Structures are given as C-alpha cells and as structure tokens.
Amino acid sequence: MKTHLIGIGGIGMSGIAQLLLARGESVSGSDLQDNSILRGIRSLGGRVWIGHSASHVARADRVVYSSSISPENPELIAARNQGIPVLHRGQMIAHLLAGRRTIAVTGAHGKSTTTAMAAQLLLTAGLDPTVLLGAEVESLGGNARPGKGRYAVLEADESDGSLLWLHPSIGILTNVDEEHLDYFRNSGEIMEMAAGFAGRVEPDGFLIGCQDNVPLSRILAVSGRRKITYGLSSEAGFTAVQIQLTVGGSRYQAVHGGRAMGTVRLKVPGIHNLVNSLAVIGLAHALEIDFKTAQAALENFSGAKRRFQIQGEMNGILVVEDYGHHPAEILSTLEAARSWPGRRIRCVFQPHRYTRTRYLLSRFGSCFRSADELILLPIYAASENPIPGVTSEALVETVRRESRILVSLRSPEEALERLAADSKSGDLILFLGAGSVGALAGKLMEMLKAVRHDFINLRS
C-alpha cells in the first residue's frame, strides 16, 4: 500500500512516515520547504516533493492530511475528486497503533517531555515500545521509533481535537489551559475535549492526571476510570518532598500514599519537569514496573530537542533554545533558567500566531517578569493572516506596563547583532518560541565564536 502525506515535513506527519517505512510500506509526501526531516525520510526510502501538485497523489492508495492543510490544497482536492481514501492525521495514527496497548499523553503543556520520559521508562524496562511524539529526542534517534513490543507511547495532539480518535489503554493528562483558541471557541470547549479524552480511555485502563491543575482536577474527580494522580498538591497520589533545584536539574524524594519511595535525580531543569517526572512514576505503577527502573530511566533522561536545549557556552555566555510559546510555558522556562545562579537572563521571544497573541495578550504581558531583558521579534504568522491591532508593538507596551523590565522590539538580524556585540560572561541568552526563532540560537553561537576568534587574533 502506498501512503501519501501532505505536509510530510511536519513533526507529526514525519513520524507517521517513519513508522510506515519501518513496516516496509511505500511512502510519498510533499511540503513547501526542504529541511533535515525531509532528508531523513528520503534516506529511509520515502519519496518527497517540494511543493504541492495534484499529480503527486496519482498512484496513492490513501492520502493523509492534518488540520494545518488548507481545504484548497491541490493534492487534497485531487484525492477527493479521484475517490482516493483521505484520512486525517489523527485517524491515521489510530490505525497505525491498532492492536497495541497505547499510552497517550496530552495536555496544554509538557506533553512532549512527558511522552519522551514515558518512552524512556518503557525502553529501560525492556518493553521495546513503538513511540510517536512531537519533538526529536536523541535517545530515540528522532521523533519516532518502531518497536516490536505490545506497547505504544504517543504524544496526542489536543490542538484540533483529533486525539478523540484514540482509545488509549492509559491516558496521561498533564494539564488543561487556555490554548489553541484559534480552534476552540472558549475554555468550555477545551474542557469538553479534555473530558472527552478521559472518557476514551479503555474501561479497564488508567487515567493519570496532574492534581495541581484545577480544571484537570475537576475532570479527574468525575471520571469513572481508574485514576492515578500526581503533583505537588497534598491530595496527589504521587508527590515529591525534599525538593532541591540544581543547575540544570533537580533532586527529590518520591512519595506515594504518604510513603517514601526513594530519591529521583533529573538532568532536565525546572519544577515543571519535576512534576512531569511524577507522571512517569505514576505510569510505572500502572504498568507494574519497579521503582528502581523508573529511577534509572528518569536519571538517564537528557531531554527533548528545543526543550531548554543548551546550544553551547562561549566566554561564559550560555545560549539556550526552548519551544515555549504560551505564557504558562514561558513562566516555567524562565523559572528553570533561574536555576543557574547569578546569571543575567536575556530573553529573545518570537510570538507565535496572531490569534494566540490576541487571546493571551495580558498573560504575555506578565509572564516575562523573571527575565532581566526581553527582546521581542515580529509575530510569526504560521499561515495566519494579520489581525488589526495585534502586533509585537502592542505586546511591547503590554510587557512594559505589566512586567516593568527592559524590553525592545527588533528584527532577528538586529537582535543577533546586539547580542553578539554586548553580551558578557554570566549572561544566559534564552531563545523562546515555536516558529523560526530556534535557528537564531545556533547563529548566535557562530557569531560569538567569530568574536572570540577575532579577539584571539588581535592579541596574537
């Protein structure tokens, strides 16, 4: 069978392509720009076109698309006109994982890291899972892993409700928050989606949820599934005491039902990642995996790409890249950055989508208070049309009013020039956002290296 994926270079679609190719199936796809993901798919035997054309689906047995694909896409139109079966990405994932016991992780924040930690747990336990997630993880060799075991670990996309095609054996809900308001009309619809996911868990399965999140705690309270709760709340089944936040990580005593389990050490920073790890300890309990295995898995977990990813350090200047693009994520990431004591935190943020900026403008205004300086970039449209009055200039004024920190608006080129020119030892430069901002971290490292090289040449 030949599967054609529209937008095959996306992090979600590329994972599907990798799993299909691992099965020996024929895969083709198209995307607008070449990238390293597409080169990887070609190396596995997939055929990839740059640009969309109706001719690309001529020999396909099925065509897969995501919610980001326009209804006017010529390949989508051609497939429907020719009677070729068309599947949404969520339907295709459900089909791919049929027959496996699925562990699905979702939530507004933390799902990529929690999914990767869960995958690390099953790998450490020798369960050989199939894995599909929305970030690249070095220990997995990317964002997908074909396994021969009975379990599949999946990051379930809540942005468009497509996770409701799943019937997981175990569902992990990290939190519920105002997000993707370009798709959901209000917070009530987000709650309905999350409750719907909880209801899709198999009747004899487990629902694992964070007790700290108030909206989620309400869903947990009324769910008829077997429940495992975690968090820092005194009501959580799995919690942490004797917490020590260290440079780039943390240490704590895990507690279950009031009984100490043992010490957990993490190599990923921030209290949010500590809470994510508690979800995985709860998962180990559900799967009857011993605590020592969970300890080892979490201690060896080194993080996911673009999740507080340290790009390097030059002349005492630490450069970090993070995917955080929602106010709650920014707060957590800046808090993690503060685990490096004595650092001046200079944050470069690229707002992602006009709709998100509009709906969450006031929250964006107050979430940068832990930074010493904020450099704002123009809004990354992500295929959206501009909205009158929703601009980075408006966000600058909101941050100045709400956070009272040094803030400026610059182009990416201007931001790099300034940072390369006036950064000094002790600075932690944090690039934040879900758009193209991530590429700037690597560019800044090259510029800092060039500055050092020129300095050495001058001295010699």
C-alpha positions in Angstrom: 0.0 0.0 0.0 1.2 3.5 -0.9 0.5 6.3 1.5 0.9 10.0 0.5 1.3 12.5 3.3 0.6 16.2 2.6 2.9 18.3 4.8 5.3 15.3 5.4 8.0 17.6 6.8 5.9 18.5 9.9 7.0 16.9 13.1 3.7 14.9 13.4 3.4 13.8 9.8 7.1 12.8 9.6 6.7 10.4 12.5 3.9 8.6 10.7 6.1 8.4 7.6 8.9 6.8 9.6 6.7 4.2 11.1 5.2 3.3 7.8 8.6 3.0 6.1 9.8 0.8 9.0 6.9 -1.6 8.1 8.1 -1.8 4.5 5.3 0.3 3.1 5.6 2.7 0.2 5.5 6.4 1.4 5.5 9.7 -0.5 4.8 13.2 0.6 5.1 16.9 -0.2 6.0 20.0 1.7 6.7 23.6 0.9 10.4 23.7 2.0 13.2 21.2 2.3 14.6 20.5 5.7 16.6 17.9 7.7 13.4 15.9 8.5 12.7 15.5 4.8 16.3 14.5 4.1 15.9 11.8 6.8 12.7 10.5 5.2 14.4 10.3 1.8 17.3 8.3 3.4 14.7 5.8 4.7 13.3 5.3 1.2 10.4 7.8 1.1 9.8 9.9 -2.0 9.4 13.6 -1.2 8.3 16.5 -3.5 8.9 20.2 -2.7 5.7 22.0 -3.5 2.1 20.7 -3.8 0.7 19.3 -7.0 -2.4 17.2 -7.9 -0.1 14.8 -9.8 1.6 13.7 -6.6 -1.4 11.7 -5.5 -1.9 9.9 -8.8 -0.8 6.4 -7.5 -1.6 6.8 -3.9 -3.8 4.2 -2.1 -4.6 6.7 0.7 -3.8 10.3 1.4 -3.2 11.7 4.9 -3.5 15.4 5.9 -3.5 17.5 9.1 -5.6 20.4 10.3 -2.9 22.8 9.1 -3.5 21.8 5.5 -5.9 24.2 3.6 -9.1 22.7 2.1 -7.9 24.3 -1.1 -4.7 22.3 -1.2 -4.5 20.8 -4.8 -3.4 17.4 -3.5 -6.3 17.2 -1.1 -8.8 18.2 -3.8 -7.3 15.8 -6.3 -7.5 12.9 -3.8 -11.2 13.5 -3.1 -12.1 14.0 -6.8 -10.4 10.7 -7.6 -12.0 8.8 -4.8 -8.8 8.1 -3.0 -9.4 7.5 0.7 -8.5 10.6 2.7 -7.6 10.3 6.4 -6.9 13.0 9.0 -3.6 12.6 10.8 -5.4 11.5 13.9 -7.3 8.8 12.1 -4.0 7.5 10.6 -2.3 7.4 14.0 -5.2 5.4 15.4 -5.0 3.0 12.5 -1.2 2.7 12.9 -1.4 1.8 16.6 -4.4 -0.5 16.4 -3.7 -3.8 18.3 -1.1 -2.2 20.6 -1.7 -1.1 24.2 -1.4 2.7 23.7 -0.2 5.1 26.3 -1.3 8.5 25.1 0.0 11.7 26.7 -1.8 15.0 26.2 -2.2 18.5 27.7 -1.7 22.1 27.0 2.0 22.0 28.2 4.6 19.4 28.9 3.3 16.6 26.8 6.4 16.2 24.6 8.8 15.9 27.6 6.4 13.7 29.5 5.9 11.4 26.4 9.7 11.2 26.0 10.2 10.4 29.7 7.5 7.7 29.4 9.2 6.2 26.3 12.5 6.2 28.3 10.7 4.3 31.1 9.5 1.5 28.7 12.8 1.3 27.0 14.6 0.9 30.3 12.1 -1.7 31.3 12.9 -3.7 28.1 9.4 -3.4 26.7 10.5 -2.3 23.2 7.8 0.3 22.6 6.6 2.0 19.4 7.0 5.7 20.0 5.5 8.7 18.2 6.0 12.2 19.6 6.1 15.9 18.6 9.7 16.6 19.3 13.0 15.0 18.5 14.8 13.1 21.2 18.4 12.0 20.9 17.9 8.7 22.8 15.2 7.7 20.4 17.1 8.8 17.3 14.4 11.3 16.4 10.6 11.8 16.9 9.5 8.2 16.1 10.6 4.7 17.0 9.2 1.5 15.6 9.1 -1.2 18.3 8.1 -4.8 18.4 6.6 -4.7 21.9 2.9 -4.6 22.8 3.0 -1.0 23.9 2.9 2.2 22.0 3.8 5.6 23.6 2.1 8.5 21.8 2.0 12.3 22.2 -1.6 13.0 21.5 -2.4 16.3 19.8 -5.1 18.3 21.5 -4.8 21.4 19.3 -7.7 20.3 17.0 -9.5 17.6 19.0 -8.1 14.8 16.8 -6.9 12.9 19.8 -10.6 11.8 20.2 -10.0 9.1 17.6 -7.8 7.3 20.1 -8.8 4.6 22.6 -5.7 4.5 24.9 -5.1 1.9 27.4 -3.5 4.6 29.6 -4.2 8.3 29.2 -1.9 10.9 30.8 -3.3 14.4 31.1 -0.7 16.9 32.1 -2.9 20.0 32.4 -5.8 22.0 30.9 -5.2 25.6 29.9 -6.3 28.3 27.5 -4.6 27.3 24.4 -5.4 26.9 20.7 -8.2 29.4 20.8 -8.0 29.7 17.1 -9.7 26.3 17.0 -11.6 26.1 20.3 -14.2 28.9 20.8 -13.8 29.1 24.6 -12.4 27.4 27.7 -15.6 25.3 27.9 -14.8 23.6 24.6 -11.2 22.9 25.8 -12.7 21.3 29.0 -15.1 19.2 26.9 -12.2 18.0 24.7 -10.1 17.0 27.8 -13.0 15.3 29.4 -13.7 13.5 26.1 -10.2 12.2 26.1 -10.5 10.9 29.6 -13.7 9.1 28.5 -11.9 7.5 25.6 -9.5 5.6 28.0 -10.4 1.9 27.9 -12.7 0.9 30.7 -10.1 -1.3 32.3 -7.3 1.2 31.8 -5.9 4.1 33.8 -6.3 7.8 33.7 -3.2 9.6 35.0 -3.6 13.3 35.8 -1.9 16.2 37.5 -3.8 17.1 40.7 -2.2 20.6 40.8 -4.1 21.8 37.7 -7.6 23.0 38.9 -9.5 22.4 35.7 -8.0 19.0 35.3 -8.7 18.1 39.0 -12.4 18.6 38.2 -12.2 16.1 35.3 -10.4 13.6 37.5 -13.0 13.9 40.2 -15.9 12.8 38.0 -14.1 10.3 35.8 -15.2 6.7 36.1 -11.8 5.3 35.1 -9.2 4.0 37.5 -7.2 7.1 38.4 -3.6 7.8 39.4 -2.9 11.4 40.4 0.4 13.2 40.7 1.8 16.6 41.5 2.9 18.8 44.4 -0.6 19.1 45.9 -1.1 17.3 49.2 -4.0 15.5 47.5 -1.8 13.9 44.8 -1.2 10.2 45.0 2.4 10.6 43.8 4.2 13.6 45.0 7.7 15.0 45.9 9.3 16.2 49.1 12.8 17.4 50.0 13.0 19.1 46.6 16.3 20.6 45.5 16.5 22.5 42.3 20.1 22.3 41.0 21.9 23.8 38.0 20.3 22.1 35.0 18.3 19.6 37.0 16.7 18.6 40.3 16.6 16.1 43.1 13.7 15.0 45.3 12.2 12.2 47.4 9.3 10.5 45.6 6.3 9.7 47.9 3.3 7.5 47.2 0.4 7.4 49.5 2.4 9.0 52.3 5.3 6.5 52.0 8.7 7.4 50.8 9.8 5.6 47.6 13.3 6.8 47.1 15.4 9.6 45.6 14.9 10.8 42.0 17.5 12.8 40.1 16.8 14.7 36.9 19.1 16.2 34.3 16.4 18.5 33.0 15.8 21.8 34.8 12.7 23.3 36.4 9.9 22.4 38.7 7.7 21.7 35.7 10.0 18.9 34.6 10.0 17.5 38.2 6.2 17.4 38.0 6.4 15.7 34.6 8.6 13.0 36.1 6.0 12.3 38.7 3.5 11.4 35.9 6.0 8.8 34.7 6.5 7.3 38.2 2.7 7.0 38.3 2.8 5.3 34.9 5.4 2.8 36.2 3.0 2.0 39.0 0.2 1.4 36.5 2.4 -0.9 34.4 3.8 -2.7 37.5 7.4 -1.5 36.6 9.5 -1.4 39.7 10.6 1.9 41.1 14.3 1.3 40.6 13.7 1.0 36.9 11.8 4.3 36.9 14.6 5.9 38.9 17.2 4.8 36.3 15.0 5.9 33.3 14.5 9.4 34.7 18.1 9.8 35.8 19.2 9.0 32.2 16.7 11.2 30.5 18.5 14.1 28.9 15.6 16.0 27.4 14.0 16.6 24.1 15.2 18.9 21.3 14.1 22.6 21.7 13.1 21.9 25.3 15.6 24.0 27.3 18.2 22.8 24.9 21.7 24.2 25.6 23.3 25.2 22.3 26.6 25.9 23.9 28.6 28.3 26.1 31.2 30.8 24.8 33.3 33.1 27.0 30.9 32.5 29.9 27.8 33.3 27.7 25.3 30.4 27.9 22.9 30.1 24.9 19.7 28.1 25.3 16.8 27.3 22.9 13.3 26.5 24.0 10.0 25.8 22.3 7.9 27.6 24.9 5.3 29.9 23.2 2.5 30.0 25.7 2.6 32.3 28.8 2.5 29.3 31.2 5.4 27.7 29.4 7.4 30.9 29.4 6.9 31.2 33.1 8.2 27.7 33.7 11.1 28.1 31.4 12.3 31.3 32.9 12.0 29.7 36.4 14.2 26.9 35.1 16.7 29.4 33.8 17.0 30.9 37.3 18.5 27.6 38.5 21.7 29.0 37.1 22.6 31.4 39.9 23.9 34.8 39.2 23.1 34.8 35.5 21.6 37.8 33.7 18.7 36.3 31.7 18.3 37.9 28.3 15.2 36.5 26.6 14.5 36.7 22.9 10.9 35.8 22.2 9.0 35.4 18.9 5.2 35.5 19.4 3.6 32.6 17.6 0.3 33.2 15.7 -1.8 36.4 15.7 -4.7 34.5 17.3 -2.7 33.3 20.3 -1.2 36.8 20.8 -4.6 38.4 20.7 -6.3 36.0 23.1 -3.5 35.8 25.6 -2.1 39.3 25.4 -2.5 40.2 29.1 -0.9 36.9 30.2 2.0 37.6 27.8 2.5 40.9 29.5 3.1 39.5 32.9 5.0 36.2 32.1 8.4 37.7 31.5 8.9 39.2 35.0 11.7 36.7 35.8 13.8 37.9 32.8 16.3 40.8 33.1 15.8 41.8 29.5 13.3 40.9 26.7 13.9 41.3 23.0 10.7 40.8 21.1 10.7 39.8 17.5 7.8 40.3 14.9 4.9 37.8 15.2 5.4 34.5 13.4 2.3 34.1 11.4 2.2 30.3 11.0 0.0 30.7 7.9 -2.4 33.1 9.7 -3.5 36.4 8.3 -2.6 39.5 10.3 -5.2 40.8 12.8 -5.6 44.6 13.0 -4.1 45.9 16.3 -2.4 42.6 17.1 1.3 43.4 16.8 4.6 43.0 18.5 4.5 46.7 19.2 1.3 46.2 21.2 3.0 43.4 23.1 6.0 45.6 23.9 3.7 48.1 25.6 1.9 45.4 27.5 5.1 43.9 28.8 6.4 47.4 29.8 3.2 48.0 31.7 2.8 44.6 33.4 6.4 43.4 33.9 8.4 46.6 34.1 11.6 45.0 32.6 13.9 46.3 29.8 12.1 45.4 26.6 12.7 46.3 22.9 11.4 45.3 19.5 13.9 44.2 16.9 14.2 42.2 13.7 16.0 38.8 14.0 19.1 40.3 12.4 19.1 43.3 14.8 18.7 41.0 17.8 21.6 38.9 16.8 23.9 41.9 16.2 23.1 43.4 19.6 23.5 40.2 21.5 26.8 39.4 19.7 28.1 42.9 20.4 27.2 43.5 24.1 26.8 40.1 25.8 29.2 39.3 28.5 30.3 36.5 30.8 27.4 35.5 33.1 24.7 36.1 30.5 22.1 33.4 29.8 20.6 34.1 26.4 17.3 32.3 26.0 15.6 32.0 22.6 11.9 31.3 23.0 9.1 30.4 20.6 7.6 27.8 18.3 8.4 29.5 15.0 11.7 30.2 13.2 13.4 31.7 16.3 15.1 28.4 17.1 17.5 28.8 14.3 18.8 32.1 15.8 20.4 30.2 18.8 22.8 28.4 16.5 23.6 31.5 14.5 24.4 33.4 17.7 26.8 30.7 18.8 28.6 31.0 15.5 28.8 34.8 15.9 30.2 34.5 19.4 32.8 32.1 18.2 33.8 34.5 15.5 34.1 37.3 18.0 36.4 35.2 20.2 38.4 34.2 17.1 38.9 37.8 16.1 39.9 38.7 19.7 42.5 36.0 19.9 43.9 37.1 16.5 44.1 40.7 17.8 46.0 39.5 20.9 48.4 37.4 18.9 
